[in-house]
Amino acid sequence: MAMIDKIFDPASFEQRWYAHWETSGAFRPARPDAQPFTIVIPPPNVTGSLHIGHALDNTLQDLLIRWHRLNGRDARWVVGTDHAGIATQMVVERRLAEAQQPGRTAMGREAFVQKVWEWKEESGGTITRQLRRLGASCDWANERFTMDDGFNTAVLKVFVELHAQGLLYRDKRLVNWDPKLKTAISDLEVETREVAGSFTHIRYPLADGPVNGVSHVIVATTRPETMLGDTCVAVHPTDERYTAMVGKLIAHPITGRQIPIIADDWADPELGSGAVKITPAHDFNDWAVYERHKQVGWINILDAEARICAADGVPADYVGLTREDARKKVVADLEALGLIERIEQKTIQMPYGDRSGVVIEPWLTDQWYVNAGELAKQALAAVHDGRTQFVPKTWEKTYFNWMENIQPWCVSRQLWWGHRIPAWYGPNGECFVAETEAEAQTQAGDLPLTRDEDVLDTWFSSALWPFGTLGWPEQTPDLARHYPGDVLVTGFDIIFFWVARMMMQGLHFMKDVPFKTVYCHGLVRDAKGQKMSKTKGNTVDPLTLIDKYGADALRFTLTAMETQGRDIKLSESRIEGYRNFATKLWNAARFCQSNGIAGSNSPLPPAAAQPVNRWIIGEVKQTARALEQAIAQFRFDAYADAIYRLVWNRFCDWYLELIKPLLAEGADADVAAETRAVAGWALDQLLVMLHPVMPFLTEELWHQLAIRDDLVLAQWVATDALPEDAAASADIDWLIGLISEVRSARTELNVPPSAKLAYAVEGASQQTAERLAANAAAIERLARILPGDAGAGGRLAVVHGEATLLIPVGDVIDLAAEKSRLEKALAAAAKERDALAGRLGNPGFTEKAKPEAVEKAREDHAARAAEAERLQAALARLG
């Protein structure tokens, strides 16, 4: 076989191996008799490109899939993309504009939708190609799309059945309305921004004159233009200032309407004047007040573009004004009437459309709704009784809170791209819901029908993802075998928007939960802990990182830093560090190959007599068990830590060093043969265990070391069949501990690495004396010490177990100078440690400083405390 290259270059093999895996069918091997293991991918938007959050989410999923595949499961990672209604429509409209082609409305619905499909075929696969760069071992042969024919059939069936069951209906309610896109949008598509604004305090005159000497009520608003739609003023039932006013009328200063003063708990006596204007058609909280006091009614003062419309009492000179212009005119007119109490300039929270960038308007309109409260009952019960579990468990509280307070779910959107609502209307507004127009016409008889123009919210179709992707409503073998799924890996931010809705629809239509475990990971933040955003300029392109360091290094970094849902502070230095880890393994494999060590042909270890070989077999077994436990507990960081320790510390740093004499020229032939066989087996097992995190590197080395089938389909470590030798493990661990202690002590005192020193031992047990004798050659070679006369004074004392090794260092270092250096360093570290402790003990700092500043102070304190402890130990070693 060819020798492993001297230079580790991930780009030379990553894409080659991915193409081989995919074309060979390795991601979906034929295992009809194996136990299934299923994950459904959170479908990325077809318009999307890979961001660092995707990289984390899909790395964790791939780790689970590859691990279960190695363990013989029929592991299937269901993959596909979401049609992303608003995003896709905007992309295509922008593209048409750039090409100076007719716009959407000019070309008509059918032609526009065809343009979208053309765009999808041409450009809609960007993110799936990028997932391949990451190494995602998805079932690409069965890739789905939320607008494909089969999925469309599922969506229509669900809509029609829910409607027939009274769980889906049309209603007039408030929605988040985007006046630029002219559609309702979900809460997830609304982003709140802090902007410069104002509170305008307005005097509302009492219609019938003063009450207890008070002639007006003062209300404050950030949106003065909405007063055109006021239907009442609310005060708290217990607010004595207004008790006598409840039931009285206010003479609206602009519309001329007389509106009542009502008592409602929504008014906060401690906030402002304690009186609030109620505009039900333009504020969600005000709508809730209306629903408790239906007699006040509602007035819609805005059209679809958020311009003032001709509503009850709205003066003609307001009609057609934008919100901004109407706001200015309202304030000017009120000032002319002397009704402005004051205007406060304040920073306020404003809702913006995340795609359109315009202020979102609560707007009263007719939409289709799902009775989410009814569907939520089963979804709540399934988590309460443990059929579906959240990891970390703390996210269950979030789920329960949302589900117990769930509102009707608005599922219609005023778009052209998406699943068109299967409802047809007669000439007098009669509504007929059916899967096809022919069925609707049968219901309608001879009535002429017009189809609903709206489409369904993309969350409606993605709620069917766990079973729609498997062929439902057809009762396919895939559906029977892979539903419910085992694990869903997702961000906590879509627990309500997606996870909860999949739970509701899965339980309603499949009579079972869609997945048994929901793993919620944290956010990837920058190195300072700040949320990444294009505005801050701190976003990270995972493809750039892959080009620079390789996909394996990025994957290992994200895995190692994923700690049960806590946010990740990503720094490029960490990725570089794990690239160095990959390089170390590469070089270790080169060393093995150059010393006649090749891949093994058996999952079981060769017979071993040498303690060091029996030790590494035990290390492999212990690590495999640790990894199995990490997977069972969804401790991705623990998985990375355990395999890192085995690769870097135990195998590369110690095992290969300790076996060098056993492989050297002139060594016993039988011992050398045993060692080569064990080393080859151990390296193989190490590659198997590392493969789920670093698939490309491990596959490349697997084939460099032997001619054999692909690692992606290899067998997991035969943990239960591996022998354990407690005595050998104890002996080698003792040796490693001793050498490490001596090396550390020498480094701390600046003893030259080349200096070979004598040592004497005090207090050694018989077992320690035997270990020192048996390992004398290794101790001399690796710790640079050998038995001799330690003399008196100027000695370095190294305590290991019950024994103390005394090593004379007076001839190779200036003891006084070294002691003085250590004392000064210790004093400096202790001073900084204590200062940081005082800062952290001050509530004024921990409660008022930015969280990232407090966390950095804690990290610095821990570092200085550890440094002080290390320096104190170094001083104690000097005799």
C-alpha angles and dihedrals in degrees: 000000000000118000119256110260118259091229120066105220115168092189090065094067114011100087092036092058094044092054089049094050093049097046093044093055093241093145092062109029117183103262105148093159096046125099109261124240115190136188124174114210117234093249110242118221112271086231093053136107127204115279129179092264090057089049092056095043095049096041090058092047092048092050090056094045094048092045093052091044089055088050091059099258123143088247114192124180105195109214139188145118136260120239090228099209104206097032095050095044090051093049093052094044090051090048092052090050093050090051090048090237125147113285128244098272092044095054097040133233101287095048092045094051088051088054089053092053090050090052091048093054092047104039108006096094099067097107095044090055088050092051087058089055088056091053099248106171096209128162092257093167088071099038114161136203124202090233099048118119096259094048091047089055090053093049094051093047092051092048094049095045094047089050092049089051092051091247095112123049146150118257143159109246141138117278137176099265123199105206093194096051091030094222141107113256134195126254089253089062092055119086122193116224132187109235138168107268143141145241110227112202109207131191112227108198119225109243097221099041133263124343113208087346095307115119101182146023121231119221129177127214140173090208109048092174091069090068085083086074098043115136100174147348118242129211129179115267091234097045102114092196090071104029093107092047098057107113093020121119132244122214103227105228097216109025096037091225119140109229128185132243108233135186116240135152091234090079110087113213090203095054118083113306092341091244123103131192113234119218103170098184094055109037130052095217091047090052089056088054089051091053088057093045106033091169091076092064127196137262124204108212099173135072127213091280092051093251122140110266132199100276132157109303097353107141114243093240089064097054112108096017120133118243090257095050092044090052091055092047094048091052092046093049092047091049089052088054092048092241101124109104094185142315119231120201108221143156106254137185114249129183116233132184107251091217104033097037093218129121111274117232125211099231135181111232143141112269141155116260137192119218092239092170091066095043091047093065095076092039091055092047092051092059094040091055094043101247085126119028130195121222114230089035092215089079089068088076090057090048093049093047093052095043095046091053098037120149129206108291116238105217103171126093130188095232138111099221113075142048104326113229110257096228128115128195131215125218093271096045097270109159125216120186119198141139092247137027090240091058091047090050090052089055092047098046111199096348115122110242135211120194122235108262095214130093131214125267110260089237087064093061095038089054086070093051099109093057104018089062090055095057104272131185082042111071094236127178088243090056092050092047104039105034121119098038121221104228138011115200114197147135119276090236093076099044089112101033097048116001095051093046092050088051092051096046095040093053093044098049104024097032089226138078115272093228137009098219132031112200112197115197127195132248124277108238132180124269091274093052095254121141111257117246138157088235092060091043092228100115119128124217108218091203090059089052091048091051090051103039107011130255093269094060092050092046093049091049093052092045094048092049097045104102110176098298100322116137118264121233101208120203126176090228090066091053090048089051092055090046085058088050089055090048091052091054090047091053092045089055089050089052091051093048092049089052095053096263113143138173119290127243096212137058088219120079123248119253109280131197100167113092093225091055093046087049095055091048088055091047090054091050094048092048093048090052091048090051092049090052091047091054092048090053096039089239099152093170090054090052091054093044094051097048092042090055092050095047102040104027109026103030106028102030100036117013096048091045094048094049097049093093090048090057097040123114110278095025119135107284095220092049091048092049092050092048094049091050094048093044091051091049093047092049089051092052090047090054091049092052094045094045098087090059101032105026100161099050093044094049091050094050092043090062095039090059098048144354105256146116120300121290091224087073098036126121123267118244111292090234099170092050097052118105122234125213109190093182094053091046092050092048096049093042088052090051093048091048093051095048091046092051093050093046092049092049093049092049093048091055095041093244106173111257091227095055112107109204137192122238139195124201130221129192095011118161120225090259092053092047090052091048091050091052096044093049099036093119094050092045092050093047098043104028096031093228132114135182114281146110113320094192120201128297128002091061133146112224117209115186115204118170109316094335131084121209114208113205121183110225102161092102095053104039139032099252096194093049093047092048091050091049092051092047092051092047090048092051092050094048092046092049092052091044092053093045091053090047089054091049092050090048091057111092089202088068103036094046101040106031122088112274092241090054091052092047092050090051090053091049092049091048092052091049094050092046091052091047092051091049091050093049092047089053091049091054091049090056093062112095 
